[in-house]
Amino acid sequence: MFKVVIIGAGKIGSCIAKLLQLCGDYQLLVIDQQQAPLKRLHRDYKIPIKQLESYNSRQLAKIIKPYSAVISACAFHENIPIAEAALAAGISYFDLTEDIQTCEAIKKLALNSQDGQIFVPQCGLAPGFISILAHHICQGFDDIDTVKLRVGALPEFPSNLMMYNLTWSTEGLINEYCNPCHGIRKKQLVNFEPLEGLENFSLDGAEYEAFNTSGGLGTLCDSLKGRVQNLDYKTIRYKGHQYLMDFLINGLKLGERRSLLKKIFENAVAMTKQDVVIILVSATGHINGQLMQVSDSRKIYNRNVYNEHWGAIQISTAAGICAVLDLFFEKQLSNKGFNTQESIAFSDFINNRFGQYYQTHNRGSHAPRYSAADQP
């Protein structure tokens, strides 16, 4: 049994706990500041739980020391003390952060790691799987001109003027819309303005737009610097969404009052679990002397998982970090220090029991394998 602590029992943390608990190979402890989600996990899945008022690194280090790894499923500002606790306890660390500064701080912490202790932030969808897929596609080129990453978690049934419903962290969404966006232009690292770079495209007969957002590339800029001429990441939305967000964030200057913007979103925009995750990676360059474009598109839909309805963003995020954790215990990752997502082999990830959730609705791939309890 692999001994793992999960910190955070919210929408994503609880899904991670359920996937790991029900596979039968993990011994878990789930920690949260709120009692209600912990009680539900313990009642329904018999998972050991512990409530803490705050995440103090010294206190956490003592609690997590008997375990082999810790997963942070918390908001990005909670990740650094959890990573510090992991370093002190001598155990490996995994998280879902999209925040660039948080990732850089964890990278510095990893410099002091022990043998067998690794730090792997950004183990979700974007950053996360999108970097693994993009790096995999790039390996087939002799030289690469342009790499475009496009990802969106969208409501299946949009019904409001925004053509959008909340599907994950509101804080994370606002960060994406407000923070600088990293990329590469003419082989140089650059920052793009969020909400700019609007483009329209069609996929499977539907019309979408995409625009610059922060954090989705993770460490891919550093990994591909010098190899690609151009690299960017944009979020996919239904047409018209960007115009309204630009009005709120820049026109009304609510980007300078993020706590108020969060209240407005959560008061006016309904949550949904009836969502679809769209993933599109396209690379252009030379293969055997010929200019070629190679693309990969995937859709992950909300569905029943172990007789419970999960949103597509819950499935993709939880499955992503569970797959990386599995690969760690299978000794398929580097055994010390900071691990980037793009250092993970695509074939290892996609053939993992959790990574196979990313095969759903991928044109040209074989059907994913499900256990009997996992049938829709």
C-alpha positions in Angstrom: 0.0 0.0 0.0 1.2 3.5 -0.9 0.8 5.9 2.0 -0.3 9.4 0.9 -1.7 12.5 2.5 -4.2 14.7 0.6 -4.6 18.2 1.9 -7.8 19.8 0.7 -11.2 18.0 0.5 -13.0 20.3 -1.9 -14.4 19.6 -5.4 -11.0 18.3 -6.7 -9.4 17.0 -3.5 -12.4 14.8 -2.8 -12.3 13.3 -6.3 -8.6 12.6 -5.9 -9.3 10.8 -2.6 -12.1 8.7 -4.1 -10.0 7.6 -7.2 -7.1 6.6 -5.0 -9.2 4.9 -2.3 -11.3 2.9 -4.7 -8.3 1.6 -6.7 -7.2 -0.3 -3.6 -3.5 0.5 -3.7 -3.4 3.6 -1.5 -3.6 4.2 2.3 -4.8 7.7 2.7 -5.2 10.5 5.2 -7.3 13.5 4.1 -6.8 16.9 5.9 -9.0 20.0 5.5 -9.9 23.1 7.5 -13.6 22.4 7.0 -15.4 19.6 8.9 -18.3 18.9 6.5 -16.4 17.6 3.4 -14.2 15.5 5.7 -17.2 13.9 7.3 -18.6 13.0 3.9 -15.4 11.3 2.8 -15.2 9.3 6.0 -18.8 8.3 6.0 -19.1 7.3 2.4 -15.6 5.9 1.7 -14.1 5.1 5.1 -11.1 7.4 4.5 -9.2 8.5 7.6 -9.5 12.3 8.1 -8.1 15.1 10.2 -9.3 18.7 10.6 -6.8 21.5 11.1 -7.6 25.2 11.7 -4.6 26.3 9.5 -1.8 24.8 7.5 1.3 25.5 9.6 4.4 23.9 8.0 5.9 22.7 11.3 2.6 21.1 12.5 2.0 19.6 9.1 5.5 18.1 8.9 4.9 16.1 12.0 1.6 14.8 10.8 2.7 13.8 7.3 6.1 12.4 8.2 4.9 8.7 8.4 3.7 8.9 4.8 5.5 8.7 1.4 3.9 11.6 -0.4 1.6 14.6 0.1 -0.9 16.1 -2.4 -2.0 19.7 -2.1 -5.5 20.2 -3.5 -5.7 23.6 -2.0 -5.8 27.2 -3.3 -2.4 28.2 -4.7 -1.6 30.5 -1.7 -1.7 27.4 0.6 0.9 25.4 -1.4 4.1 26.9 -0.1 3.7 25.9 3.6 2.6 22.5 2.5 5.7 22.1 0.3 7.9 23.3 3.2 6.3 20.7 5.4 7.0 18.0 2.8 10.6 19.1 2.6 11.0 19.0 6.4 9.3 15.6 6.6 11.4 14.1 3.8 8.4 13.1 1.6 7.5 13.9 -2.0 5.1 16.7 -2.9 2.5 17.1 -5.7 0.1 19.9 -6.4 -2.3 21.4 -9.0 -1.2 25.1 -8.9 -1.4 27.3 -12.0 0.2 30.2 -10.2 3.7 30.9 -11.7 5.3 32.5 -8.6 4.1 29.6 -6.4 5.7 27.1 -8.8 9.0 29.1 -8.8 9.0 29.0 -4.9 8.5 25.2 -4.9 11.3 24.8 -7.5 13.7 26.5 -5.1 12.6 24.4 -2.2 13.2 21.3 -4.3 16.9 22.2 -4.5 17.2 20.9 -0.9 15.4 17.6 -1.5 16.8 14.2 -0.4 17.3 11.2 -2.7 14.0 9.7 -3.5 12.1 12.9 -2.6 10.6 14.8 -5.6 8.5 17.9 -6.0 6.0 17.9 -8.8 3.7 21.0 -9.0 1.1 21.7 -11.7 -0.2 18.1 -12.0 -3.6 19.0 -13.4 -5.0 19.7 -16.9 -3.4 23.1 -17.8 -0.7 23.2 -16.6 -0.3 19.5 -16.4 -1.4 17.1 -19.2 -1.3 19.8 -21.8 2.5 20.1 -21.3 3.0 16.4 -21.5 1.0 16.2 -24.7 2.7 19.3 -26.3 6.2 18.0 -25.5 5.3 14.6 -26.9 4.1 16.1 -30.2 7.3 18.3 -30.5 9.5 15.2 -30.4 8.5 14.3 -33.9 9.9 17.4 -35.5 13.4 18.1 -36.8 12.8 21.8 -36.0 9.7 23.6 -34.6 8.3 26.9 -35.7 5.1 27.3 -33.8 3.3 25.5 -30.9 -0.2 26.5 -29.9 -1.9 25.1 -26.8 -5.7 25.7 -26.4 -7.7 24.4 -23.4 -11.2 25.2 -22.1 -13.6 23.8 -19.5 -17.0 24.8 -20.9 -20.6 24.2 -19.9 -22.3 21.8 -22.2 -25.5 23.8 -22.0 -24.6 27.5 -21.8 -27.7 29.6 -21.0 -26.4 33.0 -19.7 -25.0 36.1 -21.4 -21.5 35.1 -20.5 -21.9 31.7 -22.1 -20.1 30.3 -19.1 -20.6 28.5 -15.8 -18.2 28.1 -12.9 -16.6 24.6 -13.0 -13.6 25.0 -10.7 -11.7 27.5 -8.5 -13.0 31.0 -8.8 -9.7 32.4 -7.5 -7.8 30.4 -10.1 -10.1 31.6 -12.9 -9.6 35.3 -11.9 -5.8 34.7 -11.8 -5.9 33.3 -15.3 -7.8 36.4 -16.6 -5.7 39.0 -14.7 -2.1 37.8 -14.5 0.7 38.1 -17.1 0.9 35.3 -19.7 4.2 33.7 -20.5 5.1 32.7 -24.0 7.8 32.7 -26.7 8.1 35.0 -29.7 11.0 34.6 -32.2 12.8 32.4 -29.6 12.6 35.0 -26.9 10.6 34.7 -23.6 7.9 37.3 -23.6 4.8 38.3 -21.5 1.5 38.7 -23.2 -1.4 40.6 -21.8 -4.3 38.5 -20.5 -7.6 38.6 -22.4 -5.7 39.8 -25.6 -4.8 37.8 -28.7 -8.4 37.0 -29.5 -8.9 34.3 -32.2 -11.9 32.4 -33.5 -11.9 28.8 -34.7 -14.2 25.8 -35.4 -13.9 22.3 -33.9 -16.3 19.5 -34.7 -18.7 21.9 -36.2 -18.9 24.2 -33.2 -17.6 27.8 -33.1 -15.2 28.9 -30.3 -12.9 31.8 -29.4 -9.6 31.7 -27.6 -7.5 34.4 -25.8 -4.4 34.8 -23.7 -4.7 33.6 -20.1 -2.0 33.0 -17.4 -0.4 29.9 -16.1 -1.4 27.2 -18.6 2.1 26.7 -20.0 3.6 25.9 -16.7 7.4 25.3 -17.2 7.1 24.6 -20.9 8.5 28.0 -21.9 11.8 27.1 -20.1 11.8 23.6 -21.5 11.3 24.6 -25.1 13.3 27.9 -25.1 15.8 27.8 -28.0 13.9 24.9 -29.7 10.7 26.8 -30.8 10.2 30.1 -32.6 6.8 30.7 -31.1 4.8 29.2 -28.2 1.6 30.4 -26.6 -1.3 29.2 -24.5 -4.9 30.4 -24.8 -8.2 29.5 -23.0 -11.1 28.3 -25.1 -14.6 29.9 -24.5 -17.8 30.2 -26.5 -17.9 33.3 -28.7 -18.6 36.6 -26.9 -17.2 35.7 -23.5 -13.9 37.6 -23.9 -15.7 40.8 -24.7 -17.6 40.7 -21.4 -14.6 39.7 -19.3 -12.6 42.5 -20.8 -15.3 45.0 -19.9 -15.5 43.7 -16.3 -11.8 43.3 -15.6 -10.4 46.3 -17.6 -13.3 48.5 -18.4 -14.7 48.5 -14.8 -11.3 47.9 -13.3 -12.5 44.9 -11.3 -9.1 43.2 -12.0 -7.8 45.6 -9.4 -10.5 44.4 -6.9 -10.2 40.7 -7.2 -12.0 39.9 -3.9 -15.0 41.8 -5.2 -14.9 40.2 -8.6 -14.8 36.8 -6.9 -18.0 37.7 -4.9 -19.7 38.9 -8.1 -18.9 35.7 -10.0 -20.0 33.4 -7.2 -23.2 35.4 -6.6 -24.2 35.6 -10.2 -22.6 32.7 -12.1 -24.0 29.2 -11.4 -21.7 26.2 -10.9 -22.2 23.2 -13.2 -21.0 19.6 -13.4 -22.5 19.3 -16.9 -19.3 20.5 -18.6 -16.9 19.4 -21.3 -13.1 19.9 -21.4 -11.7 20.7 -24.8 -7.9 20.2 -25.5 -6.2 21.2 -28.7 -2.5 21.2 -29.4 -1.1 22.2 -32.8 2.6 22.3 -33.8 4.2 23.4 -37.1 7.7 22.7 -38.2 9.9 20.5 -40.5 9.8 16.8 -40.6 12.2 15.1 -43.0 12.7 18.5 -44.7 9.0 19.2 -45.3 6.9 21.8 -43.5 4.2 19.9 -41.6 1.5 20.6 -39.0 0.6 18.0 -36.4 -2.4 18.5 -34.2 -4.1 16.6 -31.4 -7.7 17.3 -30.1 -9.5 15.7 -27.3 -12.8 16.1 -25.5 -13.5 14.9 -22.0 -17.1 14.9 -20.9 -18.8 14.8 -17.5 -20.0 11.3 -16.7 -20.6 8.8 -13.9 -17.5 7.6 -12.1 -18.0 4.9 -9.6 -21.8 5.5 -9.7 -21.4 9.3 -8.9 -21.7 12.1 -11.4 -18.5 14.0 -11.9 -17.8 17.1 -13.9 -15.3 16.9 -16.8 -12.9 19.3 -15.0 -13.1 17.1 -11.9 -12.3 14.0 -13.9 -9.4 15.5 -15.9 -7.8 17.3 -13.0 -8.1 14.4 -10.5 -7.1 11.8 -13.0 -4.0 13.9 -14.0 -2.5 14.1 -10.6 -3.4 10.5 -9.7 -1.6 9.3 -12.8 1.5 11.3 -12.0 1.4 9.9 -8.4 1.1 6.4 -9.7 4.1 6.9 -12.0 6.1 8.1 -9.0 5.4 5.0 -7.0 6.2 2.9 -10.2 9.6 4.6 -10.3 8.9 6.1 -13.7 9.8 9.7 -12.7 13.1 11.2 -11.8 14.0 10.2 -8.2 15.1 13.6 -6.8 14.3 17.2 -6.9 12.0 19.2 -9.1 10.1 17.4 -11.9 8.4 19.2 -14.7 5.2 17.9 -16.3 6.9 17.8 -19.8 9.6 15.4 -18.4 6.8 12.8 -18.0 6.6 10.4 -20.9 3.3 10.7 -22.7 3.1 6.9 -23.3 3.6 6.2 -19.6 0.9 8.8 -18.7 -1.8 7.9 -21.2 -1.4 4.1 -20.6 -1.7 4.6 -16.8 -5.0 3.4 -15.2 -5.8 7.1 -14.3 -4.3 8.6 -17.4 -6.6 6.6 -19.6 -9.4 9.0 -18.7 -7.7 11.4 -21.2 -8.3 8.9 -24.0 -12.1 9.5 -23.9 -13.4 11.0 -27.1 -10.0 11.2 -28.7 -10.3 10.6 -32.4 -8.2 7.8 -33.7 -7.4 6.3 -30.3 -8.5 3.0 -28.9 -11.4 3.0 -26.5 -10.4 3.5 -22.9 -10.6 0.6 -20.5 -13.1 0.9 -17.6 -13.6 -1.3 -14.6 -17.1 -2.6 -14.1 -17.8 -0.1 -11.4 -16.8 2.7 -13.7 -19.3 2.3 -16.5 -21.3 5.4 -17.3 
